[in-house]
Amino acid sequence: MTVDPALRTALADAATVNAFFAVDTASGPGAGYPVSDLRRADLLDAEVAAVRSGLAAAAGIPAGAVELRAAASAAYQGLAARLMAPQTAAALCHGIAAPPETLRWRMARGRLYPALGGGAGAAAAAGRPRAEAAADLLAEHVVAAVLVPAAQALRARIRLAPRLLYGNAASALAGAAAALAAARPGHADDAFTLVRLLLQRPPLRGLGAYSPSPAGPGEGPPVFARTTCCLYYRVPGGGVCGDCPIPARARRG
């Protein structure tokens, strides 16, 4: 299967933003597993176990002391970030996205990372505003095609609320937009608009919102806050995320 040169170029460019935007564009069609396999129990179990071990090692405690639900939540958010970030950059900066059939998972250091397999990219609709066209691409090729089935498969194995998992996806999207806006200021407005548009659509609807920068309107990037908790505060020594919705007094209780 041949690789779309425009898609390869877009993903290679996305990788220059930061590590979460990286997609292995040299592996080819034989690398790892199809991205749609993320719903497979063995892959999900292995990813959750790897994250659980990593969280435990960081805290200096046995893996069993890390709550399974918290590890599963963190694993899903990491996978969502590794898919959402490069697709956001490719869609906004190049008007193209990678459909699920063009991507694969490769295993590295016991974790799953996206790699380019082969096939044609999906082009943004002509004549539409950039952020709207990009939102359509991500809604179809990332959220509906990969993250929703993965969330359903994970919930079938571990007790997690759907809003918690999709809140993780919303947080991953907002993080990608913030990083892209900082690295490519010319795309900043479109990046934040893209997030707002996807937060108006299910399953991300209502799972986060922006407020003006503390420096004042127009004086800095908007601040994202999610409306659901990722459970990271339940990991010993974990603390809270920057977009945490839970008041400090509630976390202490």
N, C-alpha and C positions, 0 to 999 in steps of 0.2 A: 504494500500500500504506500503510495507516494505521499509526501508531506506537502501541504500547502505552503509555499514560500512566504506568502503574506502573513500567515498565521505564525510561522516560525519566527519571522522578523519581529512581529508584535510581542510574542512571548519572551524573546531574547531581550528586547528593549525593556519589558516589564521587570525582568530580573535585576536590572540595574537600580531599582528603587531601594529594595532591601531584601533580606533573606526570605521573608514571607512571600515575596513576589516571584520567587525562583521556580521555574519549571525546567526540568531536564529536557532540552531540545535535541539532544544527540543520541538518546537511547534507542529510538526506533520502535517499530511495532511489536517486537518481542519482549519489551521491558515489562516485567511484572504482571499486573492484573488489570483488566478493564476497569475504568473508573466506576462503572455501574456495579461492580462487584463489592462496592463499599457496603452493600446491604448484607453481604455474607457474614454469617455468625462467626466463622473462624477469624476473618480479618478484623472484625470489630472487637472480638475478644482479645486478640493479640495487641491491638492498638491500645485498648483500655488497660491491659496488663502492663504494657510498656510505660504508659503515662503514670499509672499507679506506682510502679517501681521508681520512676524518676522523682515523683513528688516525695515518696518516702525517703529516698536517698538524700534529697535536699534538706529534709527535716531531721535526718539522722534517726529514723524510726523504722520498724519493720513494715513491709508493704501492707500487711493485713491491718495495720493501724490507720491506714488511709481509707476513709469511707468510700465504698465502691461507687456510690452515686456521684460523689464529688469527682472521682477519677474519670468516670464515664462522661460527665459533663465537660471536664477539661479536655478530654480526648476529642469530643465532638467539636468543641470550639476550635481546637488546633487544626483539625481537618477542614473545617469550614473556612478558617483563615487562609490555609494553604491553597484552597480552591478559589476563594472569593478575591483575594488580592490580585493575582495575575490576570484574572478575567476582568476585573475592574479596570486595570491599567490598559489592557488590550482593547477593551470596548471603548473607553473614553479617548485614549490617545491615538488609536489606529482604526476605530470603527469596525472591529472584528472580535469574535469570541470563538472559543474552542468548544464545539459540541461534545457531549460525553464520549461519543464513539471515536473521537480523535485523541483522547487522553487515556493514560494508563497510570496505575500506581506502581512505583518501584519501592522495594524495601531497602532502607539504609539505616544503619545503627538501630535496628529493631523497630523503626517507625515507617509509616507510609508517606511518600512524597510524590507529587504529580510529575509525570513525564509525558512528553509529546509522542504519540504513537504514529498516526498517519491519517490522511483524509483531509477533506476541505473544511475551512473555517466557515463560520456563519457571519455574513456581513450585516452591518447595521442597516436598517431601513433608510432608503434615500429620502431626503427632503424633510426629515424630522429633526427637531432639536437634538443636539448631541446627547444630552443627559437622558432624554426620553428614550432615544433609540438604544442607548446602553442599558437602561433599566429593563427594556424588553428582552435584550439578549441575556442578561443575568437571571431574570425571572424564569426564562425558559430553560436555559442550558446549565445553570448552576443550582438555583433554588429548587425548581420543580423536578428536574431530571435527576439530581444527585442528593441534595441535602434533605429533601422530604423523605424519599425512600430510606435513606440512612437513618434518619431520626425514627422512623417507624420501626425499622429493624432493631435499633438500639433499645427502644422502649419495650419491645417484645421480650427483651432479655433482662432489662434493669428498670426498676421503677423510677421513671423520670417524667415530669410533666412536659407535654409538648411545648408549652409556652416557654419553659426554661430552655429547651434546646433551640427553639427558634429565636429566643432572645440572644443566645450565644451566636447564632448566625448573624443577627442584626448587629451585635457588638463587633463581630469579625468584619462585617461590611463597613461599619463606621471607622474602625481602625485602619482598614485599607484606604478609605477615602482620606483620612487625616494624613497618612504617610504619603499618599500620592500628591495631595495638595501641597505638602511641605517640599517634596522633591520637584514637583512640576507646577509652580505657582500659576502658570497659564491655564491649568485645568482645575484649579481649586474650586471655583464657583460651580462648575459642572459636577465635580466629585461630590460636593455636599448636596447639590440638587438631586443627584442620583440616589443618595441615601434617603432623602426625604420622599422621593417617589416610591421607592421600594417599601418604605415604612407605611405607605398607604395601601399596600396590596397584601392579601393573605399569602403566606402564613406569617409575614413579618409585621402586619398591621398592628399599630399601637404598642410595639415592643421597645420603643425608644423615641427620643426627641432631642432636638437641639435647643440650647439656650445661648444668648449672646456671650461673647467673650467677656471675662471679668474686667478686661481693660476697657470695655465699652464697645458699642456697635461700630463695626468697621475698623476696630483697632486690633483685631486678631481673629483667629479661626473660631467658629462656633464650638461650643462644648457639648458633647454627646453624653446623655445619661440613659441607661436602659431602664425598663420597668420591671424586669424580672431578675432574680438572683442566680448566679452561676454556681453557687455553693463553694466557691474557692475559700471563703472565710472559714469553712469547716475543716479544711486541711490544716493540721498542726503547723504553725508558723507561716501559714499562707497569707494572712492579711486580707486585704480587699483590693478589688480592681479599681481602676481610675473612673470607671463609669458605673460603679456600684449604686443601686437604688436604696439600699437598706441603711437607715440611720445608725450611727455608731452606738447609740444607747440600746437599740434592738439587737445589734450584733453581740454586745456584751451580755445581754440577757439570755 
